[in-house]
Amino acid sequence: MKTRNTLRTIFIMLFIACFTAPNGMALPADEEQFVTDTAQYNVFKGILKDAKTQDPLVFASITVKGTQTATISNTDGEFLLKVPKNLPNPMLQISHIGYITREVAAAELGTSTAEIHLELATVALDAVNIYPDDAELLVQSMMGRVSQNYAQTPNSMKAFYRETIRKNRSYVGISEAVVDVYKASYSNFQNDQVKIYKGRKSEDYNKMDTLVFKLQGGPATTLLFDLIKNPHTLLSSEYLSDYDFEIETVTEIDGKPHFVIKFKQKAGGEFPLYNGRYFIEANTLALSSAEFNLNLDKEEEVVQMLIRKKPAGLKVVPKNVHYLVNYKEQNGKWYLNYARGEMTFKFNWKKKLFNTTYAAMMEIAITDRNDQQVERFKTSERFRSNQKMSEEVSQFADTDFWGPMNTIQPDESIQSAIKRLKEKGRF
């Protein structure tokens, strides 16, 4: 039986009234300061663009071919990849949804930021054996092949996690960490686990008005974006009948044809569900990517799903709740590669003329993986879904804080916020 509890969102926030803000804390220094120690690894930087439009390519995957070392381009298309010096002549494999995968010798990038262009990929509908006029059957077939397409043994992963909070156009909080992930087998109901290896945060409470805005769940929540492991209200058989499906087109990802399946919540549903697209590899029927938004037609229901606690007198209006998850194929199996969740709310206080917009984002990128001697974490080590990242890590100013670990480049807007706070002498 479907209930509100089964629809508890994978993205929970916490609001607390705060009328005496502590002193503002500085954001971490520019990421370029964290690549100074190059004794053990080489640093390669680049910016990815569409070959025709010159637009930046966001959330593209950059992998050292033949290894598990990888990173993701940021919202400006920029990436930074650290590669061990003992790896001879590394080749970078660059892929993005809808583009032809490209391989580039790392040596070609040099020491400055190189501009790399990808060409759009086009695939004719008759180039693959499609399921005529039955997109829902295609989705059901995808779920029926999970055991063939996804790892049936646990994996140990290293990942970079970041969450940000933005008030109007200004960043007021950034937390980030390198985390260890126990990725459970897709063949059972065992939960994934995560623990913090190393992390830091910065917050500017002086800009938060009378609110302290915090995200709950951190990296543990982002693992729930793995739809194959956690089908719940999108891919479980209980909810498939609540959606309309259609085969929108065929595109190419990593040189393979993919069905693009558009789905939308049927009208008249009792609870808010999702609208979005699945990208299904045509030959194996594996889900390689999904992007979806929470249906905001029922605002009050959405707020009840997303807000754990808020002050009296505050009206919350949801404006956008968006998710993205990508998988990467290796040796015939697909693995979680990147996940991101974003939400935007407008806050209206009673008896106040102006409103405030807050936006929150959390993302996780898998940078390394192995399947040897994998063990679950001790209870005391695990990051739990009721914890808040900003309360679990401290502020750091180490000039080589991340060392050889791969991270996601800060967005230009974050770098601007860092510069602004630095000029105010908050370091």
C-alpha positions as MATLAB code, in Angstrom:
seq = 'MKTRNTLRTIFIMLFIACFTAPNGMALPADEEQFVTDTAQYNVFKGILKDAKTQDPLVFASITVKGTQTATISNTDGEFLLKVPKNLPNPMLQISHIGYITREVAAAELGTSTAEIHLELATVALDAVNIYPDDAELLVQSMMGRVSQNYAQTPNSMKAFYRETIRKNRSYVGISEAVVDVYKASYSNFQNDQVKIYKGRKSEDYNKMDTLVFKLQGGPATTLLFDLIKNPHTLLSSEYLSDYDFEIETVTEIDGKPHFVIKFKQKAGGEFPLYNGRYFIEANTLALSSAEFNLNLDKEEEVVQMLIRKKPAGLKVVPKNVHYLVNYKEQNGKWYLNYARGEMTFKFNWKKKLFNTTYAAMMEIAITDRNDQQVERFKTSERFRSNQKMSEEVSQFADTDFWGPMNTIQPDESIQSAIKRLKEKGRF';
ca = [
       0.000    0.000    0.000;
       1.335    3.411   -0.960;
       1.741    5.833    1.929;
       3.363    9.173    2.559;
       6.176    7.426    4.464;
       7.216    5.461    1.382;
       7.619    8.778   -0.409;
      10.011   10.319    2.103;
      12.396   12.249   -0.098;
      16.000   11.250   -0.566;
      16.957   14.878    0.035;
      16.096   16.229    3.511;
      16.835   19.659    4.971;
      16.708   21.191    8.424;
      15.791   24.777    9.326;
      16.573   26.310   12.716;
      15.813   29.846   13.832;
      19.023   31.639   14.766;
      18.824   35.221   15.989;
      22.428   35.629   17.149;
      24.742   34.705   14.309;
      28.332   33.783   15.164;
      31.241   35.518   13.511;
      31.529   34.852    9.803;
      33.891   32.058    8.813;
      36.003   32.111    5.700;
      35.498   29.853    2.757;
      38.456   27.628    1.863;
      41.183   29.000   -0.323;
      41.124   28.594   -4.109;
      41.456   24.938   -5.164;
      44.619   25.774   -7.102;
      46.374   26.116   -3.756;
      45.690   22.446   -3.059;
      47.854   21.027   -5.823;
      51.250   22.294   -4.680;
      52.777   18.959   -3.688;
      53.567   17.297   -7.025;
      56.246   14.912   -5.831;
      54.115   11.803   -6.323;
      51.668   12.809   -9.053;
      51.142   14.957  -12.137;
      48.316   17.477  -12.340;
      46.363   17.870  -15.587;
      43.816   20.635  -16.119;
      41.343   21.273  -18.884;
      38.059   22.831  -19.898;
      35.548   20.872  -21.988;
      33.456   22.573  -24.659;
      31.001   21.747  -27.411;
      32.997   21.812  -30.644;
      30.310   23.798  -32.461;
      28.711   26.106  -29.890;
      31.732   26.483  -27.558;
      29.401   25.993  -24.599;
      30.992   24.327  -21.538;
      30.214   20.632  -21.068;
      28.943   20.120  -17.542;
      29.350   16.904  -15.499;
      31.409   15.130  -18.151;
      33.414   12.105  -17.018;
      37.223   12.184  -17.299;
      38.896    8.820  -16.626;
      42.502    7.641  -16.858;
      42.117    4.790  -19.348;
      42.732    1.367  -17.876;
      42.511    2.600  -14.282;
      39.855    3.563  -11.728;
      41.185    7.147  -11.456;
      38.539    9.651  -12.535;
      36.943   13.036  -11.995;
      33.987   15.127  -13.217;
      33.879   18.523  -14.941;
      32.202   21.305  -12.985;
      29.423   23.684  -14.072;
      31.985   25.721  -16.016;
      33.247   22.625  -17.864;
      36.554   22.700  -15.965;
      38.341   19.702  -14.498;
      41.551   18.936  -12.618;
      42.959   15.396  -12.530;
      45.854   14.095  -10.429;
      47.650   11.072  -11.879;
      50.446    9.093  -10.165;
      53.835    9.742  -11.764;
      54.560    6.031  -11.928;
      51.807    5.608  -14.537;
      53.543    5.861  -17.951;
      51.916    7.791  -20.826;
      48.404    8.039  -19.330;
      45.488    8.452  -21.738;
      42.389   10.349  -20.670;
      38.998    9.074  -21.769;
      36.423   11.867  -21.892;
      32.710   11.151  -22.227;
      29.499   13.128  -22.003;
      25.880   12.294  -22.736;
      25.119   12.897  -26.412;
      28.765   13.377  -27.470;
      31.369   11.202  -29.131;
      33.797    9.849  -26.541;
      37.308   11.196  -27.026;
      40.698    9.972  -25.879;
      43.459   12.503  -25.205;
      47.042   11.846  -24.146;
      47.518   13.512  -20.764;
      50.874   14.852  -21.966;
      49.026   16.961  -24.565;
      47.373   18.993  -21.831;
      50.645   20.416  -20.532;
      50.789   22.490  -17.366;
      48.202   25.128  -18.342;
      44.451   24.680  -18.713;
      43.837   23.022  -22.072;
      40.641   23.503  -24.078;
      39.166   20.201  -25.270;
      36.271   19.954  -27.713;
      33.739   17.143  -28.100;
      31.577   16.504  -31.156;
      27.855   15.798  -30.936;
      26.897   12.198  -31.663;
      23.870   11.364  -33.778;
      22.267    7.925  -34.019;
      19.409    7.020  -36.345;
      16.384    5.417  -34.726;
      16.569    2.467  -37.128;
      20.200    1.791  -36.175;
      19.147   -0.232  -33.136;
      16.595   -2.901  -32.411;
      14.012   -0.864  -30.505;
      10.872   -2.003  -28.747;
       8.145   -0.518  -31.003;
       5.920    1.961  -29.212;
       6.464    0.410  -25.786;
       8.774    2.514  -23.645;
       7.406    1.056  -20.405;
       8.355   -2.449  -21.525;
      11.865   -1.163  -22.212;
      12.090    0.191  -18.649;
      10.780   -3.109  -17.234;
      13.354   -4.999  -19.317;
      16.086   -2.716  -17.972;
      15.158   -3.614  -14.389;
      14.977   -7.277  -15.333;
      18.644   -7.218  -16.368;
      20.107   -5.663  -13.216;
      21.813   -8.901  -12.207;
      23.591   -9.112  -15.583;
      24.568   -5.442  -15.823;
      25.530   -4.354  -12.294;
      28.062   -5.658   -9.787;
      26.910   -8.696   -7.827;
      29.762   -8.346   -5.330;
      30.516   -5.390   -3.035;
      32.991   -2.686   -4.056;
      35.163   -0.268   -2.109;
      35.146    3.249   -3.546;
      36.885    6.529   -2.893;
      34.774    9.594   -3.671;
      34.771   13.370   -3.457;
      31.693   14.964   -1.901;
      30.652   18.617   -1.873;
      27.570   20.471   -0.658;
      26.818   24.171   -0.998;
      24.183   26.567    0.271;
      23.471   29.775   -1.608;
      21.353   32.720   -0.467;
      20.089   34.614   -3.504;
      23.328   34.920   -5.524;
      25.821   34.580   -2.663;
      27.311   31.366   -1.302;
      26.944   31.205    2.473;
      28.108   27.658    3.121;
      30.440   25.110    1.540;
      31.331   21.696    2.950;
      33.427   19.095    1.157;
      35.147   15.818    1.910;
      36.912   12.811    0.513;
      34.887    9.792    1.631;
      35.232    6.029    1.646;
      32.230    4.147    0.276;
      31.168    0.564    0.838;
      29.066   -0.110   -2.273;
      26.918   -3.120   -1.564;
      26.053   -5.725   -4.169;
      23.098   -4.966   -6.426;
      21.858   -8.515   -5.809;
      20.621   -7.941   -2.251;
      18.983   -5.343   -0.018;
      22.118   -4.547    1.989;
      22.611   -0.785    2.349;
      25.564    1.184    1.032;
      27.799    2.792    3.658;
      30.014    5.855    3.741;
      32.592    7.282    6.140;
      34.516   10.557    6.027;
      38.195   10.192    5.238;
      39.005   13.907    5.266;
      36.802   16.998    5.160;
      36.452   20.728    5.710;
      33.778   23.415    5.753;
      33.217   27.149    5.665;
      30.131   29.135    6.577;
      29.212   32.811    6.479;
      26.456   33.064    9.067;
      26.397   36.859    8.816;
      24.606   36.494    5.475;
      21.982   33.995    6.608;
      19.545   36.531    8.113;
      17.726   34.808   10.991;
      18.091   31.301    9.571;
      20.675   28.602    9.840;
      20.085   26.442    6.794;
      21.496   22.905    6.986;
      21.380   19.788    4.865;
      20.826   16.416    6.467;
      22.366   13.178    5.298;
      25.339   14.539    3.348;
      27.250   11.877    1.394;
      24.975    9.131    2.768;
      22.043   10.827    1.046;
      23.783   11.119   -2.320;
      24.242    7.334   -2.407;
      20.437    7.057   -2.386;
      20.395    8.744   -5.807;
      21.560    5.392   -7.225;
      18.225    4.434   -8.777;
      19.233    0.881   -9.586;
      20.140    0.195   -5.962;
      17.238    2.290   -4.612;
      14.392    2.130   -7.176;
      11.701    3.176   -4.678;
       9.217    5.583   -6.282;
      10.797    5.683   -9.737;
      11.645    2.174  -10.894;
       9.885   -0.170   -8.478;
       7.089   -2.238  -10.010;
       4.663   -0.713   -7.484;
       5.040    2.747   -9.026;
       5.616    2.137  -12.756;
       1.883    2.408  -13.408;
       1.954    5.963  -11.999;
       4.070    7.178  -14.947;
       3.632    7.734  -18.662;
       6.645    6.673  -20.759;
       7.748    7.422  -24.308;
      10.822    6.696  -26.416;
      11.999   10.232  -27.146;
      15.068    9.562  -29.298;
      18.323    7.621  -29.548;
      21.656    9.211  -28.636;
      25.238    8.074  -28.171;
      27.155    7.813  -24.886;
      30.695    6.410  -24.735;
      30.356    5.281  -28.319;
      27.239    3.190  -27.618;
      23.647    3.879  -28.788;
      21.216    4.713  -25.987;
      17.449    4.953  -25.843;
      16.259    8.211  -24.285;
      13.086    7.385  -22.352;
      11.012   10.347  -21.222;
       8.765    9.744  -18.218;
       6.149   11.898  -16.518;
       3.867   11.467  -13.533;
       0.308   10.771  -14.572;
      -2.256   13.431  -13.741;
      -4.276   13.008  -10.576;
      -1.621   11.241   -8.520;
      -2.062   11.253   -4.761;
       1.559   12.197   -3.978;
       4.232   14.190   -5.836;
       6.436   11.909   -7.950;
       8.993   12.691  -10.675;
       9.391   13.769  -14.294;
      12.581   13.160  -16.262;
      14.588   10.981  -18.648;
      16.345    7.624  -18.542;
      19.306    6.869  -20.795;
      19.355    3.120  -21.489;
      22.225    1.424  -23.334;
      20.628   -0.255  -26.349;
      22.581   -3.515  -26.406;
      22.685   -4.443  -22.712;
      19.619   -2.466  -21.562;
      21.641   -0.971  -18.696;
      20.721    2.393  -17.228;
      23.749    4.615  -17.810;
      22.224    7.935  -16.723;
      19.058    9.512  -15.363;
      17.973   13.097  -14.779;
      14.704   13.879  -13.067;
      12.764   16.570  -11.223;
      10.279   16.323   -8.385;
       6.778   17.265   -9.550;
       5.986   20.550   -7.781;
       2.295   20.783   -8.680;
       1.305   20.083   -5.062;
       3.439   22.608   -3.188;
       2.266   21.781    0.344;
       2.942   18.067   -0.159;
       6.420   18.849   -1.509;
       7.275   21.006    1.496;
       6.156   18.254    3.885;
       8.392   15.788    2.041;
      11.474   18.005    1.970;
      11.465   20.079    5.144;
      12.219   18.365    8.427;
      11.844   21.468   10.596;
      11.234   25.193   10.088;
      10.379   28.236   12.231;
       6.788   29.309   12.727;
       5.736   32.155   10.467;
       7.954   31.083    7.587;
       6.245   30.143    4.319;
       8.343   27.939    2.058;
       7.671   27.803   -1.683;
       9.570   25.115   -3.662;
      10.909   26.368   -7.003;
      13.028   23.471   -8.258;
      14.157   20.014   -7.091;
      16.467   18.319   -9.584;
      18.566   15.116   -9.556;
      21.206   13.590  -11.801;
      22.904   10.183  -11.621;
      25.523    8.719  -13.985;
      26.992    5.217  -14.235;
      30.234    4.068  -15.866;
      30.768    0.740  -17.620;
      33.924   -1.266  -17.026;
      34.597   -4.870  -18.015;
      30.947   -5.488  -18.761;
      29.583   -4.134  -15.461;
      28.133   -0.727  -14.641;
      29.120    1.257  -11.541;
      27.902    4.453   -9.905;
      30.065    7.295  -11.219;
      28.441   10.607  -10.249;
      25.309   11.838   -8.476;
      23.968   15.310   -7.805;
      20.896   16.822   -6.154;
      19.802   20.460   -6.248;
      16.857   22.315   -4.794;
      15.695   25.930   -4.706;
      13.171   27.451   -2.304;
      11.680   30.888   -1.834;
      11.178   31.916    1.813;
       8.456   34.381    2.794;
       8.205   35.679    6.346;
       4.847   36.930    7.585;
       4.689   40.728    7.867;
       7.870   41.118    5.769;
       7.798   42.786    2.378;
      10.691   40.972    0.710;
      11.395   37.280    0.250;
      14.652   35.341    0.132;
      15.712   32.546   -2.188;
      17.910   29.737   -0.906;
      19.472   27.055   -3.122;
      21.201   23.896   -1.916;
      23.312   21.386   -3.814;
      25.036   18.117   -2.941;
      27.185   16.033   -5.293;
      29.425   12.981   -5.141;
      31.979   11.813   -7.725;
      33.621    8.389   -7.585;
      37.373    8.823   -8.100;
      38.642    5.288   -7.402;
      37.247    1.780   -7.000;
      38.345   -1.775   -6.180;
      36.635   -5.088   -5.452;
      39.359   -6.816   -3.433;
      39.118   -7.459    0.331;
      36.028   -5.257    0.685;
      34.632   -4.962    4.200;
      31.737   -3.080    5.737;
      32.532   -0.206    8.102;
      32.287   -0.295   11.862;
      29.136    1.296   13.258;
      31.167    4.058   14.903;
      32.782    4.976   11.567;
      29.684    5.297    9.405;
      28.213    8.623    8.362;
      24.509    8.247    9.151;
      21.512    9.664    7.327;
      20.527   11.794   10.332;
      23.924   13.528   10.529;
      24.771   16.904    9.016;
      28.004   17.297    7.109;
      28.586   20.860    8.309;
      28.594   19.615   11.917;
      31.015   16.747   11.307;
      33.985   18.513    9.693;
      36.100   21.498   10.699;
      37.553   24.509    8.955;
      40.990   24.025    7.406;
      43.531   26.264    5.694;
      46.183   23.688    4.774;
      47.700   24.682    1.418;
      47.869   21.052    0.313;
      44.812   19.784    2.136;
      43.683   17.275   -0.506;
      47.170   16.085   -1.464;
      47.047   13.480   -4.281;
      43.288   12.905   -3.985;
      41.089   13.890   -6.911;
      38.398   16.493   -6.315;
      35.860   18.437   -8.342;
      37.046   21.889   -9.389;
      35.154   24.724   -7.632;
      32.655   26.572   -9.791;
      33.671   30.070  -10.866;
      30.927   31.525   -8.675;
      32.352   29.702   -5.649;
      35.814   31.033   -6.475;
      34.343   34.539   -6.616;
      32.831   34.050   -3.181;
      36.196   32.868   -1.889;
      37.893   35.939   -3.312;
      35.281   38.260   -1.792;
      35.697   36.794    1.676;
      39.457   36.760    1.342;
      39.440   40.474    0.569;
      37.465   41.052    3.764;
      40.291   39.470    5.764;
      38.334   36.529    7.073;
      41.243   34.093    6.741;
];
